[in-house]
Amino acid sequence: MRPSSTDEVRKMYDETADSYALMMDTEIRLPVYADVLGRLRDRITNTTGAVVDTACGSGHMLSMYRERYDQKHALLGIDLSPRMVAIAEEKLGPEARVTVGDMRDLSFVEDESCSAVLNFFALHHVNSVDARLVFREWFRILGPGGQLVVATWEGDGAIDYGEESDIVALRYSGKEMAAWAEEAGFVITRCVVEPVEDFPMDAVYLEAVREALLTGQAG
Ligand SMILES: C[S@@+](CC[C@H](N)C(=O)[O-])C[C@H]1O[C@@H](n2cnc3c(N)ncnc32)[C@H](O)[C@@H]1O
């Protein structure tokens, strides 16, 4: 099964971005966001690279991260939808960089230049070959000790949007996600499957690190 094309996905989010942002004003208060972002802050305290959200949507996660946890790291938001980017830009202001882009091609982000990568509920829009490529891109842009935090819809087959949309998007299991992360070079620090309030699907929350290489050890 193939997910909807990039153009179809972009169009859907351009058309729904304003209502999505309103929904996120409430959704961001769910404890899971404070949980993952608080843990992220603790893990990157001693790093200097940017915190990048590679499907930032309306910018709510980056905004909460900055307001509640950390004003030190630069923020970069990337999203496929120009309307989402416009909303995120307004929310985050001139101190953050927000740009239209595709998480499958992060070539404009330098190798090992980031402290953290976030990606919540966007991997379902790419096929499994591209999802594996995306994990490799995330690994490439993270510096040693860099943290990855990903959430997606648990399971297999297509997501049922009912009457809401005819977009085709795919569920991936926690096991698959963990395997792709490890294949890209990450060490998994947390991978849990949990229900999401008011949603008919569970979510996978995966956290992983690009471990710093130990040097100076006798062979
Ligand atoms: C369900 S929203 C999640 C937004 C945000 N991460 C959040 O949790 O609020 C999915 C977002 O992924 C973006 N997206 C979909 N495919 C993408 C891709 N290939 N690269 C970057 N962003 C993508 C969409 O434009 C949309 O803003």
The ligand as a Gaussian input file, in Angstrom:
#p B3LYP/6-31G(d) Opt

LIG

0 1
 C       -0.295000      15.553000      12.020000
 S        0.689000      16.931000      11.634000
 C        1.821000      16.969000      13.036000
 C        2.458000      18.314000      13.229000
 C        3.333000      18.442000      14.475000
 N        4.454000      17.539000      14.415000
 C        2.509000      18.201000      15.716000
 O        2.669000      17.151000      16.350000
 O        1.682000      19.071000      16.027000
 C        1.750000      16.286000      10.357000
 C        2.669000      17.357000       9.793000
 O        3.668000      16.700000       9.015000
 C        3.922000      17.480000       7.869000
 N        4.529000      16.600000       6.870000
 C        3.966000      15.573000       6.198000
 N        4.864000      14.984000       5.403000
 C        6.032000      15.653000       5.575000
 C        7.336000      15.544000       5.025000
 N        7.629000      14.597000       4.115000
 N        8.298000      16.386000       5.449000
 C        8.020000      17.362000       6.362000
 N        6.800000      17.534000       6.900000
 C        5.818000      16.691000       6.526000
 C        2.564000      18.033000       7.497000
 O        2.649000      19.150000       6.649000
 C        1.985000      18.358000       8.871000
 O        2.294000      19.659000       9.278000

